[in-house]
């Protein structure tokens, strides 16, 4: 089974580039140049140096002893929460800002849900002295206020998206509209493995440092680079893509993606795309998305701003369709309880996105010798207000 992208930008039945004519030159410029640029020696030297000296890589692979005793397996946490800015998102923004400079762009736009990608984009724009505009759903701005202020402190203009349910989907719509109107001097740093080709492949490549490090660290810790399970939350799916990337062709490694079930799969307030979605086009690619019979996008819901998205990246849609990744889900309460459990078991307050991945540990029957890696994609500082409002601790 082929899991990689093909020469037309498809993963099996999903992917491609469904874009307005005005964006064709931008996308074609990226498609023709991204692989050449990111494989150049000077790009790799600068990229890896910034990952090491600025981001703080490699991030630790932490053996969670008390969590392991509780669930009867060897559970490791890949500590992406310890990256500069508090999440995995900066791996991709470092790569894309270097690419944008190579392409001669002067301005950057981005979308953000939980705010972590927005902060990571604002951070690298400040580092490189580039103008930055981030679109963010108005609802997300209210529930992720600290990240909004972090972006503003870094010199970024944060523009509220007020259409739809005012979350990530709507912010992405607004960012794409902006790019259509400013096609020549602006690069759009998409934060997840979504959008038209080559974005899903490009973002996955920049995030693949996660699984590359996991393999090296497991050799040191277990004498074997291959875990039995890799578990990661999935909204658009960038942290999961990074965690799965170097394991996808090793069938003995079980890959588990965890979506947000919100108030329940069939409650009408959910973001569990692999259960509720069907093929369609969203934000420039063919993928699985939640939609009505006549193709209108169904508004998603999750307590987690970063998982509140009506689709998944096309690679994940392919991995779901082929059965290579097992997709599970967790409700708001299951995720929040898991976040509290990790906090009190290991002294690590996770982002609510990551808490969804922790929540499925109790739904899997492990063997005592199973090596389980959970990608801890972000820290919970940004979610303290949500934890407080939930209040069941």
C-alpha positions in Angstrom: 0.0 0.0 0.0 1.3 3.4 -1.0 0.9 6.1 1.7 3.0 8.8 0.2 1.8 11.7 -1.9 1.9 11.1 -5.7 3.2 13.5 -8.4 -0.3 15.1 -8.8 -0.6 15.9 -5.1 -2.9 13.1 -4.1 -2.8 10.6 -1.3 -4.9 7.9 -2.8 -8.3 9.5 -3.4 -7.6 12.6 -1.4 -5.6 15.8 -1.9 -5.1 17.8 -5.1 -5.4 21.6 -5.5 -8.8 23.1 -5.8 -8.2 26.8 -5.9 -9.4 30.1 -7.4 -7.6 31.1 -10.6 -6.1 34.1 -8.8 -4.1 31.7 -6.5 -2.8 29.5 -9.2 0.6 31.4 -9.6 1.2 31.3 -5.8 0.5 27.6 -5.5 2.4 26.7 -8.7 5.4 28.7 -7.5 5.3 26.7 -4.2 4.8 23.4 -6.0 7.7 23.9 -8.4 10.1 25.1 -5.8 9.4 23.7 -2.3 11.2 20.4 -2.6 14.3 21.9 -4.3 14.6 24.7 -1.7 14.0 22.6 1.5 16.5 20.0 0.3 19.3 22.5 -0.3 22.2 22.2 2.1 22.1 25.8 3.3 18.3 25.6 4.0 18.8 22.4 6.0 21.7 23.9 8.0 19.7 27.0 8.9 16.5 25.0 9.6 18.2 22.5 11.8 20.2 25.2 13.6 17.1 27.1 14.4 15.3 24.0 15.6 18.1 23.3 17.9 19.1 26.7 19.2 15.8 28.6 19.0 13.0 26.0 19.3 14.9 23.8 21.7 15.0 20.5 19.9 15.3 17.6 20.3 12.4 17.6 22.7 12.5 15.0 25.4 10.8 11.6 25.2 9.7 11.3 28.7 8.9 7.9 30.4 5.7 8.6 32.4 6.1 6.1 35.2 3.0 6.7 37.2 0.8 6.8 34.0 2.5 3.6 32.9 1.7 1.9 36.1 -1.9 3.0 35.9 -2.5 1.7 32.4 -0.3 -1.3 32.4 2.1 -0.4 29.6 5.3 1.6 29.0 4.0 5.0 28.2 6.2 7.7 26.8 5.3 11.3 26.2 6.9 13.2 23.3 7.3 16.6 25.0 6.4 19.0 22.1 4.9 21.2 24.9 8.5 22.2 25.7 9.1 23.7 22.3 9.6 27.5 22.3 6.0 29.0 22.1 4.6 25.9 23.8 3.6 23.6 21.0 4.8 21.7 17.9 3.5 24.4 15.6 6.8 26.3 15.5 8.6 23.4 13.7 6.5 24.2 10.6 6.6 28.0 10.9 10.4 28.0 11.1 10.5 26.0 7.9 7.9 28.0 6.0 9.4 31.4 7.0 12.7 30.3 5.6 11.0 29.1 2.4 9.1 32.4 2.1 12.3 34.4 2.3 13.9 32.2 -0.3 10.9 32.9 -2.6 11.4 36.7 -2.0 8.1 37.3 -0.1 7.8 40.3 2.2 4.6 39.7 4.1 3.1 36.7 6.0 -0.5 35.8 6.7 -1.8 32.8 8.7 -4.9 31.4 10.3 -5.1 30.0 13.8 -7.6 28.2 16.0 -6.2 27.6 19.5 -3.7 30.4 18.8 -0.6 28.2 19.0 0.0 28.4 15.2 -0.7 32.1 15.3 1.8 32.6 18.1 4.4 30.4 16.3 3.9 32.5 13.1 4.1 35.8 15.0 7.2 34.6 16.7 9.1 33.7 13.5 8.0 36.9 11.8 9.4 38.9 14.7 12.6 36.8 14.4 12.9 37.5 10.7 11.5 41.1 10.7 8.5 40.4 8.5 5.1 41.9 8.6 2.4 39.5 9.9 -1.4 39.3 9.9 -3.1 36.4 11.6 -6.8 35.6 11.2 -8.6 34.1 14.2 -12.2 33.3 14.8 -13.8 35.7 17.2 -15.0 32.9 19.4 -11.5 31.5 19.6 -10.1 34.9 20.4 -12.4 35.0 23.4 -11.5 31.6 24.7 -7.8 31.9 23.8 -7.2 35.4 25.0 -3.6 34.9 26.3 -2.5 33.8 22.8 -4.1 36.8 21.2 -2.2 39.1 23.4 1.1 37.2 22.8 0.6 37.7 19.1 0.0 41.4 19.6 3.1 41.8 21.8 5.1 40.1 19.1 3.9 42.8 16.7 1.3 40.9 14.7 -2.1 42.2 13.7 -4.8 39.8 14.8 -8.0 40.1 12.7 -11.2 38.5 14.0 -13.2 36.2 11.7 -16.9 36.8 12.4 -18.6 34.5 9.9 -20.0 31.0 10.6 -19.3 29.8 14.1 -16.3 32.1 14.3 -13.7 29.4 14.7 -10.8 27.9 12.7 -12.8 27.1 9.5 -13.8 30.8 9.3 -10.4 32.1 10.0 -9.0 29.9 7.2 -11.6 31.3 4.8 -10.6 34.9 5.7 -6.9 34.1 5.3 -7.5 32.6 1.9 -9.5 35.7 0.8 -6.7 37.9 1.9 -4.2 35.9 -0.1 -6.3 36.1 -3.2 -6.2 39.9 -3.0 -2.4 40.0 -2.2 -1.0 37.2 -4.4 2.5 38.5 -5.3 4.2 39.7 -2.1 2.5 37.5 0.5 3.1 34.0 1.7 0.4 32.1 3.5 1.8 30.0 6.3 -0.9 27.3 6.7 -0.6 25.7 10.1 -1.8 22.2 9.5 -1.7 19.4 6.9 -4.6 20.9 5.1 -5.1 23.1 2.0 -4.1 22.7 -1.6 -1.0 20.7 -2.7 1.8 21.2 -1.8 0.8 22.4 1.7 -0.2 19.0 3.3 3.1 17.4 2.2 5.2 20.4 3.0 3.8 20.8 6.6 4.1 17.1 7.2 7.8 17.2 6.1 8.5 20.0 8.5 6.8 18.2 11.4 8.4 14.9 10.6 11.2 15.9 12.9 8.9 14.6 15.7 8.9 11.0 14.6 12.5 11.1 13.5 13.5 12.0 17.1 11.1 9.5 18.6 12.9 6.7 16.7 16.3 7.8 17.8 15.2 8.3 21.4 13.5 4.9 21.6 16.7 3.2 20.4 18.4 4.8 23.5 15.5 4.0 25.9 14.3 0.7 24.6 17.0 -0.6 22.2 14.3 -0.6 19.4 13.2 2.3 17.3 9.7 1.0 16.8 7.0 1.5 19.4 3.9 -0.6 19.6 1.6 2.4 19.5 1.8 6.1 18.5 -1.1 8.1 19.6 -1.9 11.7 18.6 -4.9 14.1 18.5 -6.2 15.1 15.1 -7.9 18.3 14.1 -6.4 19.2 10.8 -3.7 16.8 11.9 -0.2 18.4 11.8 1.1 17.0 15.1 -0.3 13.6 14.2 1.4 13.8 10.8 4.7 14.6 12.4 4.3 11.7 14.9 3.2 9.2 12.3 5.5 10.2 9.5 8.5 7.8 10.0 6.3 4.9 11.1 3.6 4.8 8.5 5.3 2.1 6.4 6.0 -0.1 9.5 2.8 -2.0 9.8 3.6 -3.5 13.2 3.5 0.1 14.7 -0.2 0.8 15.5 -1.1 4.4 14.7 -4.0 6.0 16.6 -5.6 9.3 15.7 -8.0 10.9 18.2 -10.7 13.3 17.2 -12.9 15.5 19.2 -16.4 14.1 19.8 -17.6 17.3 21.6 -20.8 16.6 23.4 -21.1 13.2 21.7 -20.7 11.8 18.2 -24.3 12.1 17.2 -25.2 15.1 19.4 -25.0 17.6 16.6 -22.0 19.2 18.4 -19.0 17.3 17.4 -15.8 17.4 15.3 -15.4 13.7 14.7 -14.8 13.9 10.9 -13.8 10.3 10.3 -17.2 9.1 11.7 -19.4 11.9 10.4 -17.6 13.1 7.3 -17.8 12.2 3.6 -15.6 13.1 0.7 -15.7 16.7 -0.4 -13.6 19.8 -1.1 -12.5 22.1 1.8 -9.9 24.8 1.8 -8.4 23.8 -1.5 -8.2 20.0 -1.2 -10.4 16.9 -1.5 -10.7 15.3 1.9 -13.2 14.0 4.4 -15.4 16.7 5.9 -18.7 17.1 7.7 -21.3 18.3 5.3 -25.0 18.3 4.6 -26.6 16.3 1.8 -26.2 19.3 -0.6 -22.6 19.8 0.3 -22.8 22.7 2.8 -20.2 22.5 5.6 -21.6 21.4 9.0 -20.3 23.7 11.7 -18.0 21.6 14.0 -17.8 21.9 17.8 -15.2 21.0 20.4 -14.2 22.5 23.7 -10.7 22.5 22.2 -10.2 25.4 19.8 -7.5 23.5 17.9 -9.7 20.5 17.1 -12.8 22.6 16.2 -12.5 21.9 12.5 -15.0 20.2 10.1 -12.4 18.2 8.2 -9.1 16.5 8.4 -6.0 16.7 6.2 -6.1 14.6 3.0 -3.2 12.3 4.2 -5.3 11.5 7.3 -8.3 10.9 5.1 -6.3 8.4 3.1 -4.8 6.7 6.2 -8.4 6.4 7.5 -9.8 4.9 4.3 -6.9 2.4 4.0 -7.2 1.4 7.7 -3.5 2.3 8.3 -4.5 4.6 11.2 -7.1 3.7 13.7 -9.3 6.7 14.4 -10.9 7.0 17.9 -12.5 10.0 19.6 -13.0 11.6 23.0 -15.8 13.8 24.3 -15.2 17.1 26.0 -15.6 15.6 29.4 -13.4 12.6 28.6 -10.7 14.9 27.4 -10.9 17.3 30.3 -10.8 14.5 32.8 -7.8 13.1 31.0 -6.1 16.5 31.2 -6.7 16.6 35.0 -5.5 13.0 35.3 -2.2 13.8 33.5 -1.7 16.9 35.6 -2.1 15.0 38.9 -0.2 11.9 37.8 2.8 13.4 36.1 2.7 17.1 37.0 2.1 18.1 33.4 -0.9 20.2 32.4 -1.5 19.4 28.8 -3.2 21.5 26.1 -6.8 20.3 25.7 -6.0 19.1 22.2 -3.4 16.7 23.6 -5.8 15.7 26.5 -8.0 14.1 23.8 -5.1 11.7 23.0 -4.5 10.9 26.7 -8.2 10.2 27.0 -8.1 7.1 24.8 -5.5 5.3 26.9 -8.3 3.8 29.0 -10.1 2.6 25.8 -7.2 0.4 24.5 -6.2 -2.9 26.0 -2.4 -2.8 26.4 0.0 -5.6 27.1 2.5 -4.9 29.9 5.5 -4.8 27.5 3.8 -2.5 25.0 5.7 0.7 24.2 3.2 3.5 23.8 4.2 7.0 22.6 1.7 9.8 23.0 2.5 13.0 21.2 2.1 15.7 23.9 1.6 18.4 21.2 1.1 21.5 23.4 1.1 22.8 27.0 -2.0 23.8 28.9 -1.1 27.4 29.8 -3.3 28.7 27.0 -6.3 26.6 28.2 -6.3 27.6 31.9 -9.5 29.7 31.5 -11.2 26.7 29.8 -10.1 24.4 32.6 -11.4 26.9 35.1 -14.8 27.3 33.4 -15.2 23.5 33.1 -14.4 23.4 36.8 -14.8 19.7 37.6 -11.5 19.3 39.4 
